[in-house]
């Protein structure tokens, strides 16, 4: 992040009670005209490992919104209901922001459609509504989707905290607009990191329900990410399509701190299995709020 932004974050020392936050969407806007295809210079693999998020998130977060809207009438806690509404507003805007990046990729000669069609099929058909189910089965299907979303939100909070804390991306010359997108999004993920978990526990407090969500989400997400990187590298007009994607490439980028280290990622998954786990143990609300106060896109949206 820029020196001014980093200094502001470091100076933000007043404690912030996470439970006092009022979640609200920020209607941000980004100008992609000056952003190159490889927004991490000389790092197509690291660039596209991030870019998988643009492929997944528009449909994923629209699925979050649809599922949470179905859960709203079941909520009996007034504060949680308001948090869920704030979550819905933020996630809807996240989806639109990443959708615009897909249009940017297409303008740069990389057609994301073959992969995004798969995302649509997963989140609209496989994990979408099941009108043929009985009322009891429909409720169970809703609870299972909420368990999956709680697990997904654990990963987005982990990634949000990682990118907010990472200065090596700036040192590597990352495009400032793309960095602001990921940091704005990551900060809001840290802001609302407990909402999906709290909603799930509110409707189904069983430990096994929560764990079932992670047991499905972690391997599926890893598989989708690997496929996404392979797709982007092969579809990139600036990369030789004979280049093979290897796990070694990820390790090299992680050693440069351009991608989260695998050990940190694995530990984050294991933390979710602790019986007393709560998402407020992940990331820093103070850090997230401090970045949102200096984010160019978030500041522009507030004026």
N, C-alpha and C positions, 0 to 999 in steps of 0.2 A: 504494500500500500504506500501511498505517497508519504513523504516525511511529515507533512502537515497533518495528514489524517492519523498517522501513527502516533505523533506527539499528542494529538487530541485524545486518542484512545488511552494513552499512558497517563494523561492528566486526569482522566475520569475516575476519581477515587471514592466518591460518595457511594456507599452501598445501596444496591437496588434490590428490593424484595421482589423476587420473580412473581409471586402471587398477586402483587399490586399492579402488574402490567395490564393495560387495556389494549387488546390486540386490535389493530386497524390496518386495512390494506393501504399501500402507498402506490398510487397510480403512476408508476415510473415510465420513462421513455428513454430509449437508447438510439443513438445514431451509429449505424454500422458502416457508413461509407468508407471510413478510413481503416477499418479492421481487416487485416490480411487473413487469408485462409488459415495459415499457420500462425496463430496469434501468439504462440510461444516460439520466438524465432529459432529456427534450426532444430526444432523439436516436434516433428510431425506426430510421433507416437504419443508423447505426453499431451499434445494439443488434442488429439482425437480421443484419448482416454477421457479427458474432460468432456469432449463434444458428444460422447454417448448420452450425457444428460440431456442434451437438446433433443435427441431422438426419442428418449423415454418419457421425459417429464410432461410434455403437453398432454398426452393421453393419460398418463399415470395420475397427474394432479386433477384432471377433469374427473377421473374415476373417484379420487378422494372426495371431491365436492359432491358428486352424485350420491355416494355412500353416506356421507355425513348428513346430507339433507334428508335422507331416509331415516337416519337415527334421531334427528332433532325432536320429533314428537314423543320419543321414549324417554327423554331427559327430564328428570324431576328436580335437578339442582339448578337454580337460577344462574349462579355464577358460571357453572360449567356450560350452560346453554349459551351464554354470551361469549365465552371463549370459543366455543364451536363455531358460532357465527363469525367471529373474527378470523378464525382459522380458514373457514370457507372463503372469505373475502381475499385473504392473502394468497391462498393456493390458486384461486381463479386467475389472479394477476400473474402469478409465477408461470402458469401454463401459457398465457398470452405472450409473455416476454420471451420464453424459449421458442415459441412458435415463430416469432419474428427472426430468430437466429436461423431456423430452418430455411426461411426465405433468403437469408443472407448466404447460406451455404450453396443454395441452388444458383444464386447470382454469380457465385465464384466458380461454378462448373461442377459442383458436387451435388448430385441428386439424392436426397435422403429418402425418397419415396419407398423404395423396396423395403427398407427397415421400418419406417413409420407405419406402413400397412400392417406389419406384424404386431406392432405396438397396439394399433387400433383393434386388431383381432383379439389380443390377449385381454385388454382392459374393457372392451365393449361386449365381447361375446363370452370368452371363457370366464371372466370375473364379473360380468355384468348381471343385470337382473335376470331372474329365472321365473317367468310368469306361470310356468306349469307346476311350480311347487305348491304344496299345501301351506297354510298360514304358519304352522309350526316349523316346517322346513325352511320357509322364507326367513323367519326370524333367526334360525340357526345359520343360514347362509349369510345374513347380515352380520352376525357376531363373528363369523370366521373371517369375513372381509375386514372387519374392524381390527381383528388380531393381526392380519397381514399389514394393514396400514400402520398400526402401532410399531411393528417391526421395521417397516420402511422408514418411518419417522426417526427411529433410532439411528439409522444410517445417515439420513440427511442432517441430523443434529451433529453427528460425528464429523461429517464432511464440512459443515458450516463452521464448526469450531476450528477445524484444521486450516481452512483457507483464511479465516480471520486472523489466525496466529502466524501465518506464513509470509515472511518478507523475501524469501528466496525467489518467489515468482516475480516480484518487482525487479530484483537484481538480474533475473534472466531476461528482462526486457519485455515481459508480457504486455499485451495490448491493454491500455488502461480502461477502455470501455468494457471489454470482456471481463476483466478483473472486477470491475465495479458491479457488473451483473451477478457474477458468482458470489461476491461478498455481500451485496444487498440481499440476494436470495438466501445465502448462508446465515446472515444475521437474523432474518425473519424466521428461518428454521429453528435457530436457537431460541428466539423469542417464544415460539409456540411449541417447543419441543415436548412439552408434557401433555398437550391437549388430547392427542390420539390415545395415549396410554391411559389418561384419566377417564376418557369416555369409555374405553373398553372395560376398565375396572368397574366403572359405574354400572354398566349393563351386565357384566359377567366377571366377577372378581376371581374366578378360579385361576390358579397358577398354570394349570395345564392348557387353558385356552390361550394365555399369553405365549407360552412356550411353543405351542403348535404353530403360531404365526411366524415365529423366528425360524423354526425348523423347515418351514416351506420357503420363507422369503430369502434367507441367506443363500442357499444354493441356487435358487432361481435367479436372483439378482446377479450373482457372480457369472452365471452362464449367459445371461442377457448382455452383461457388460463385455465379456470376451467376444461374443458374436458381434457386438456393436463396434468394437475396436477393429476387428478383422474387416467388417464391412466398410468402415470409413477409410481405412488404409487402402483397401482395394478400389474404392470409388474415388479416391483423391486424384485429381488430374495432375497434381504436382509430384506424385510419388510413383515410382516404378511399381507396377502391379505384380511384379515377380517377387517383391520384398515379402518375406515371411514374418508374421507377428510371433514373437517369442516371449516367454515369461521373463527371459533375461532382460528384455527391453524395459519391462516394468521395474525390475530390480535396479537397473541403471538409473532410470528416472527417479526412483524413490531415493537412491543414494544422493542425488542432487537436490532432494527435497522438493521436486516438482510434482510428485504424486505421494499420497499417504503411504508410509511404510507398511508392509504386510503384517508385521508384528503388532503394530498399533491397531490395525483393522481387526485382526483376530482377537486381540484383547477386548476390543469394544463389543464384539459379538458375545464373548464369554461373560462380560459384565451383565448383559441382558438376562442371563440365566440365574443370576443371584436372586434368591427369594425376596430380598428387601430392596431390590433395584427400583429406582425411580429416575425418570429422564432428567430431573433437575440436577442429578449428579454428573451429567454430561454438559460440557461447555460452560460458558459464563454469560449470564444475562447482562451483566455490566458491560462486558466487551461488545456484545451485540448491539446494545442500545447506543454505545459510544460510536460504533462505526456508522450506524444509521443516521447519526447526527452530522456526519461529515461526508457520507456518500453523495457524490455529485447527482446521481439520478434521484435519490431519496430527497435531497434538499430541493431540487427543482420541482419535485412532485408536491412539496409542501407549500410552495409559493403560488 
